[in-house]
Amino acid sequence: MLRLFKATINSWNGLRAAARSEAAFREEIAALIVAVPLAFLVATDTWRRVLLIGVIVLLMIVELLNTAIEKLSDHVTPDHHVAIGRIKDMASAAVGLALLLCGVVWLVALAERFGFL
């Protein structure tokens, strides 16, 4: 039980650190705050609501991993390094794909809701 408590504290500290240092993560928190009630207006069934909220949470997860990779890379060497630059680009691409997924899921849900599909 103590291990679970410590892990929860570590997770909370990680979320707070990301929120303090990363504008993109703060924007995603705002998106989540908007998305939760909006999902109940857009989706008619529970699975769609879970999906609409879940893709935002997935985006936040990928953003956290991207941030961790960037922070670790900068710690390893603050100088420009070609291989590390490619690694950071790949992590950024993962965020881009997660954003694309969010956009597609929300657009399809809105199109269904308003009778375009």
Number of C-alpha atoms within 10 A of each C-alpha: 6 7 8 9 10 11 12 12 12 12 12 12 12 14 14 11 11 18 17 11 11 13 11 15 20 15 13 18 16 11 15 20 13 12 21 16 12 14 21 16 12 19 19 12 10 11 11 17 20 14 18 24 23 17 21 24 18 17 23 24 15 20 24 20 16 21 20 15 17 19 13 12 17 15 10 10 10 10 10 9 11 9 9 17 13 11 15 19 14 13 20 19 13 17 21 15 14 21 19 13 16 20 15 13 16 22 12 13 22 17 13 13 14 10 8 9 9
